[in-house]
Amino acid sequence: MPVFSKALVGRFLHENTDVEVVGGVITKVIPGLDTYDISGVLVPGFVDAHAHFISYALSLNRPRLDGISDPDEVLKFVAAKAPRVDREVVIMEGYDDTLWRRPLTRRDLDRITDRPLILRRICGHKAVLNSAAVRWLKERHGPIEGLDEETGLAVEHLPLNLSRYVPPSDREVETAILTAENLASRLGIVALGENAKAQYVRKLVEMDGEGRINLRWRVAVYYSELGEISDLLNYTSERVRIVGVKEFLDGSVGARTAAFSFPYGDSGGRAPLLHDDDYLRGIIEAAESRGLGVWFHAIGDRAIEQALRVISEAGDPTRHRIEHFLFPRNEHYRWAATLQVGIAVQPNFTRRWGRLGGLYHKVIGDAIYWHNRFRTMENLGVRYAFSSDNMPPGPIYGISGALRHPVREERLSLAEALYRYTGAGARLLGDDTYGEIEVGKQALLSVFCEECVERG
């Protein structure tokens, strides 16, 4: 291989490094040479430890609302695009109402079309429906949990399970998997910790058996759908493995459904925990009996405490994970370090919503300072890795969030951030054959643009 100006070897950046590869395996690492051939940072391939690449790829076949910062502009966009959607139900995704002066309602959407229309927020925990969509769902499924028919606002159940109410075809899922692999590869990603519906898992396994999968997919299936893939739980290959089950303990800050220990948001209320401890203990027992871990989604401090509490009672806490771990209190950071539970965090959330005046500050005030304390996690020895949650996908955006945390004392160095998006992610997914530039490891490598982070 050519000599790179920098390379991430272990947890440190070394200059002028040559890496020799034979048969897809690293055979020699030689840092500190006199010159280099390529100006770039050679890194282990990126690992997105918590992702939704298949559902994200499916959404790319629909008009997306990313980057539209005004509700009236969203309505204009939807009005222009809806007639071109050749589906019974029109679905558009990706809006972010963080800085909007008002929310969208059922009546707003009713003025656009009399076809069923659903707009889902970027977090996936909130959606707004027009009257036709409310009727369409009720006729087929009866009353929908978490849907306010007056406003058209739906939180948690419907937006999170939209693909069950309006399922994609198997052909659409197949195309989405191919799109996801192409997108991830272009972003330098070699392995994914994918949160997946049973339909997606079955298609992944089928395509892997046909030799059509290239990335490493480590999948957690939603607990409510675990029984639908019971025949696949023993399936394993280098590329596709079912490693966990996923369950939500709370919602999101943007949907005002994250479970905090204090009142917050526009109404000053407290969002509830979604399940009691006994239910979660049952999930852990079911997962462990099948050789799987549990991936608990926990955003607010009450949800994080519940996750830590039930995981601490598990036979092997290190088998399980907390996804997001976004607003822990001081004692929660220490507890996570003691348990060595896996933690998947999203530094892109810090960049996108973690600034003073941004979403988190606007909604929860000074509790913003609890979030994503990367240096604290380093110092305590928390077992954590970076990921994107596909908001947006790709490591560069997130790494810049870790380097520019609004609390200067919580920032990471570039080498530390790169490690958390590479080797730490591989370990969190249970893999030790890649993720480091080390003799004997698989040569799953990427070239990182240091200047891209500096510009970002």
N, C-alpha and C positions, 0 to 999 in steps of 0.2 A: 504494500500500500504506500501511497505518498506520505511524506512527513507533514503532519499538521502543526500549525503554530501553537495550538493548545489542545490538550486532551484531558478528560476527566478520568483519572486513574484512582480508584478507591473513592475517597471523598475530597480529593485535592485536584486542582488544575495544574498540570505540568506543561512546560513549554517544549516546543520542537520535539514532538513525540512520533515515533514510528511504531506501527502495529502490524505484525505479520499474521496472516490468516492462511490456513491450509485446510481445505475441505470444510469450510464454514465454521472452523474453530480457531480461536486465537491461540497462536503458538509462541508469540514473542511480543513483549512490550518494551520499547527502548525510548525512555524520555531523555531530555537534556542534550539533544544533538545541536550542532552548530548552526544549522539553517533549517528552513522549512520550505515545503513545496506549495502548500495551500494555506491561505489565511482563513481559518475557521476553527471552531471548537469541535473536536471529535468526542462524541459522547456515546454511552450505551443507548440503544434505542429507547425512546420515551415509553413510559408505561402509564396509561390513564387508569388509575385504580378504581375510579367510580365513574361510570359512563352510561349513557343511553344512546349509543351510536345507531342502533337499529331503528328505534322510534324517531330519532332525529333525522335519519335518512328518509324514513317514510314521510316526515313532515316537509321535506324538500320537494315533494311532488305536489304540495299545496302552496298557495300563496302565503308567504311569511310576512309577519308584521314587525320584524326586527328594525330598530333604528327610527321608528316613527314616534316622535316625541309629543304629539298633540292628539287628543281624542278626535277632534274634528278631522284632522288629516287621516287618521285611521279609518274613519267612516267614509271619507272620499275614496281611499284606497280599496276598501271592501266593496263599495258600490261599483267601482270600476272592474274589479276582478271577479266578483261573484257570478255574473252572467256567463263567464268563460269556464266555470267549474262544471265538468260533466259528471256530477254525482248527485244522488238524491239528497244527501246532507252535505252542505257546504261547511267545511272546517278550515279555519285559518289559525295559525299559531305564532307565538313569539312576541306578543305585545308586552311592553313594560310600562306600567302606569305609575311608576315611582314618582315622577314629577308632574303628573297631570293635575289640572285644576279641578277636575271632576271625574267620577267613574263613568264607564259606559253602562247602559241599562238595556233591558228588553225593548223598551220603546224606541231607543236609538236604532236598534237593529231592525225593528219592525218597519221603519221608514225606508229601509234599503231593499228588502225582498220579502216575499211571502213564502219562499222556500225555507226549509229548516236550515238555520245558520248558527254555528257555534264558533266563538273566538276563545282560544285557550291562552292564558298568560304564560310567559316564558318559564316560570317555575313549575308549571304543570299541576299546581294545586288549586287553581282558580280558573273559572271560565264564565262567559256571559252568553246567554242564549236568546234568540228571538222567540216570539210566541209559537211560531210554526215548529221550532225545534222542541219546545216544551211539550206541545201536543204530540208530536211524532214519538217522543220517548215514552210519554205516559200511555199512549195507545199500545205500545209494544212491551213495555216493562213495568207499568204501574208507577206509583209514586217513587221518586228518585231521592235517595238520602242526600241531604246537604244542598238541595236545590230550592231556592226561594222563587216561587213561580211569579210573584208580583214584580220583582226586580229583574228576574232572569239570571241572577247570580248563583253560580254553583261553586261550592268549595269541597275539596278533598275527594270524596268518593267518585263523582262523575268525571271530573277532569283527569283524575289519576287512572281511571278505568275506561277512558273514552274508546280505546280500541276494542273493548269487549262489547260496547254498545253499538259501535260503528266499526266492525272488524275489517282489516285489510284482507285481500285475497292472498293465498299462498304465493302466487306469482309476484304480487307486490312486495311481500316479505322477502322473497328470494332476491328481487332486484334491489331492495333496500340493503340487504346484507352485502351485496357486491358494491353498492355505492358507499356503504360505511367503510369497507376495507380500503377502497380507493382513497377516500377522504382521509382516513387515519394514516395511511401510508404516506400521503403527501405532507402530512403534518409531522412526519418522523416518528410516528407511534408504531410500536411493534407488538404491544400486548394491551388488552383491555379487561378491566373488571366490569363486566356488563350486567346491568340490571335488566331482566328480560321476562317478557310474557312467555307462557308455555308454548304458544304457537311459534314464537321466535326461536326458542330452544330447539324444538323439534326440527325446524328448518335448518338451523345451524348444524345439527348432528347429521341430517340427511346430506347436506352439501359437503360436509367434511368427509363423509364416507365416499363421496364421489371425487374427492381430491380437489375440491374447489375453494377451500379455505386456506388462506396464507398467514393471517395473523394468529397470535395466541389469544384465544377467547377464554376467560375464566368467568363463569356465569353464575349469578344468583337469580333463581326463579322466585317470583312473588309467592309468598306462602299460601295464599288462597288458591293458587293454581298448581301447587306441588303434586297433588294427586293425579293431575293430567299428564305428568311425565314420569310416573313411577317406573315405567319400563325402561327409562333412559338413565336412571340415576347411577348405574354402574358403567355407563359409557365413559371412556377416557381415551384421549389421544394426545399427542404433543400439542395439537392446536386447539382442541375444544374439550373443556372439562366443566362439569357442573360441580361447583364448590360450595354453594351456599343457598340460603333462602332469605328473602327480603321481606321486612315488615316495617310499617310506619308507626312511630310513637307519637308524632305530631305532624304539623303541616309546614308552612313557610311564613316568613316575615311579610313578604309581599301580599300574601292572601290573608294576613292577620290571624293565622291559625297555628303559629308556633307556640308551644306551651312554655310560658315563662312563669316565674314565681311571683310576678308583680303584674298589676294591671297595665295595659299599654294599648296603643293604637287610637284610632279615631273615637271609639266608643268607651275607651277606658276599661274594657273588660279583660277577662283572662280566658284564653283558649284552653279547652280541656285536653287532657291526655286521651289518646284514641283507644287505649286498652288498659285493663288492669294488670297487676303483676302476675296473677295466676295464669292469665291467658298467655303472657309472654314466656312464663316458665314452661308452659306446654309446647310452645314453638321451639324453645331450646331443646327440650327433651326429644321432640320429633326430629329435629335436625341432627342432634348428636347420635341418635339411634341409626341414622342413615349415613353417618360419617361426614356430615355437612356442618358448616358454620352458619351463624345467623348474622345478617347485616341489618342492624337496627338504624333506621333513619331517625335522627334526633337533632333538632335545631335549637330549641329553647332550653334553658337551664333545668327546668322541671323534667323535660323529656330525657335530657342527658343523665340526670341523676337516676331516673328510673332505669335507663339502659345499664348504667354502671351497677345498680343494685341487683338486677336480675342476673347480669353476667357474672357478678362476683359469686353467685351461688352455683354457677355451672361447674361441671366436672373439670373442664379445661377452659378457663377464661380466654386464653391466648388463641383459641380456635375461632373466636367470635370478633365482630367488628362493630364500630359505631360510625355511621356515615354522617358526614358534615361536622358533628361535634362543634357547632358554630359559636355558641354562647355559653361556654362552661364557666362556672365560678372557680375561684382559686383552688378550692379543695377538689374539684373535679379533675383538674389537670394532674394533681398529685395522685389521685385515686387511679386514673387511667395509667399513669406510669407504674404504679405498684402492681396493678393487674396485668400489665403488658397486653391489654386488649388492643386489637388493631384499630387504627383510626384513619379514615380517609377524609382529608380536608380539601377545600377548594380555594386556592389563593386568588383565583379570578374573582371570587365574590368580594374579596377585599378591594380589589381594583375597581370593580363595577359599582358596588353598593356600600363600601366600607369607609368612605371619606366623610369628613365633617360636612354636614349639609346634605348628605346622600340618604338613601332609603333607610339604612339602619339607624342613623342618627335621628332622622325625622320621626321614625316610628317608636324607637325604644330609648332615645336619649342617651344618657351617659353609659348605659349598658353596652354601647358600641365598643367600649374599651375592653370588654371581655373577649371579643371575637378574634379568632385566628392568631393567637399569641405564639408565633412561630419560635421565637428565641426562647420563650418560657418552655415550650415543648422540647427544644433541643437540650436545654440545661437540665430538665427533669428526666430525660431519657424516655419520653413518650414514644411508643412504636407507631409512627405515622408516615403517611405518604401523601403526595399531591395527586390531584385529579381535577377534572374540569366540570363534571356533571353536564357537559355539552352546553355550557352557558358562558361563553361560546366554547366549542371544542378547540383543542390545541394548547400546547404547553407555553408558548411564548407569552401570550396574554397573561396567563396565571403567574408565570415566573416574575414578570414585572411587578405584579401585586405583592409578591413576597419580598422583593428588593426595595419596594417603596411603601411599605406598610405605614399608615398614618402615624403610628407610634414608633418613633425612630428606634427605640430600644428593642422592638420586636422584629426588626428586619433581619433577613438572612443575607449571607454572602452569595455570590453567583454559584460558587461550587456547592454550597449547602443546598441551595434551591434546585440545582441540577440533580443532585443525588436524590432528593425527595421525589423527583419526577422520573427517576430511572431505577437505580438499585433498590431503593426503599419500596417502590411500587412492586417490583418483581417479588421481593420477600413477602410483602403483604398479600400477594396473590398465591403464595406458597411455592414459588418457583425459585430454584437456585442454579439453574443451568445458563442463565443469561442475566443481564442487568448490570454487569460490570465489565470494564476493560481489564481483563485478567486472563492469564494463561489458562487454557482449559475451558473457558466459557464460550458459549456460542457467539459467533460474530454478528449479533443483531445490533447494528450500529447506525448512528445518525450523525449528521454534521449540523451543528448549531450555529446560528447567526447571532453572535454577541451584540453586534451593532443594532440588531432588530429590537432587543430589549432596551438598549440605551435610548433608541428613538421612541419606543413605546411609552 
